[in-house]
């Protein structure tokens, strides 16, 4: 698969999962889940979905378990929406990029105050 086709699949999966979470789920624990990134394996059989859970009163671990419990539903919905030969198996992970960025910013701020 070309690099462009690979990127296109990633973006289609990300967009479709975002729509499914927004419009097709009724679980209140998934209300504040945002799909941040999707990484595909080289053979496009596995997709790691990185999600952010900002503003939710539910623990991130609980939300991650709900996503994992419903991954069959998400995969079925993706199969109906996407025009690809194989719908990838989904793996959900919490995206900690915002937390890491905040820690780096705090370190830089503290360092600049010391000098």
C-alpha positions in Angstrom: 0.0 0.0 0.0 1.3 3.4 -0.8 2.1 5.9 1.9 -0.8 8.1 0.7 -3.2 5.1 0.9 -2.0 4.2 4.3 -2.5 7.7 5.6 -5.9 7.9 4.1 -7.0 4.7 5.9 -5.7 6.1 9.2 -7.7 9.3 8.7 -10.9 7.5 7.6 -10.7 5.2 10.7 -10.1 8.2 13.0 -13.0 10.2 11.5 -15.4 7.2 11.5 -14.6 6.2 15.1 -15.1 9.8 16.2 -18.5 9.9 14.5 -19.5 6.5 16.0 -18.5 7.7 19.5 -20.4 11.0 19.0 -23.6 9.7 17.4 -23.9 6.0 17.8 -23.1 5.3 21.5 -25.4 5.9 24.4 -23.1 5.0 27.2 -22.6 8.2 29.3 -19.0 7.1 30.2 -18.0 7.6 26.5 -19.4 11.1 26.3 -16.1 12.9 26.7 -13.9 10.5 24.7 -12.0 12.0 21.8 -10.1 10.0 19.2 -6.7 11.7 19.0 -4.8 9.4 16.7 -4.9 6.0 15.0 -1.8 4.0 14.2 -2.1 1.0 11.8 0.1 -2.0 11.6 1.9 -2.4 8.3 -0.5 -5.1 7.1 -3.5 -2.9 8.2 -4.9 -5.7 10.4 -4.4 -3.9 13.7 -5.3 -0.4 14.6 -4.2 1.2 17.9 -6.6 4.0 18.7 -5.3 6.7 21.0 -8.1 8.5 22.9 -8.3 11.4 25.3 -10.7 11.6 28.2 -10.9 15.2 29.2 -13.6 16.5 31.5 -15.1 13.1 32.4 -16.0 12.3 36.0 -15.2 8.6 35.3 -11.7 7.3 35.8 -9.7 6.8 32.6 -9.2 3.1 33.4 -12.9 2.5 33.6 -13.5 4.3 30.3 -10.7 2.3 28.6 -12.3 -0.9 29.8 -15.7 0.2 28.4 -14.0 0.9 25.0 -12.3 -2.5 25.1 -15.6 -4.2 26.0 -17.3 -2.5 23.0 -14.5 -2.9 20.4 -16.6 -5.5 18.5 -19.4 -2.9 18.1 -16.9 -0.3 16.9 -15.3 -2.8 14.5 -18.7 -3.8 13.1 -19.7 -0.1 12.6 -16.3 0.6 10.9 -16.9 -2.3 8.5 -20.2 -0.8 7.5 -18.7 2.7 6.9 -15.3 2.0 5.4 -14.6 0.6 1.9 -11.6 -1.5 2.8 -11.0 -5.2 2.4 -10.2 -6.0 6.1 -11.5 -4.0 9.0 -8.6 -3.8 11.5 -8.8 -5.3 15.0 -9.0 -2.3 17.4 -6.8 -1.7 20.4 -7.6 1.3 22.6 -5.0 3.2 24.5 -5.2 6.4 26.6 -3.3 9.2 24.8 -1.1 10.9 27.4 0.4 13.5 25.0 -1.4 16.4 26.7 -0.1 15.3 30.2 3.4 15.0 28.9 3.2 18.4 27.2 2.0 19.9 30.5 4.8 18.4 32.5 7.4 19.7 30.0 5.9 23.1 30.1 6.0 23.1 33.9 9.6 22.1 33.9 10.5 24.8 31.4 8.6 27.4 33.4 10.4 26.3 36.6 13.7 26.4 34.9 13.1 29.9 33.5 12.1 31.2 37.0 15.4 29.9 38.5 17.5 31.8 36.0 
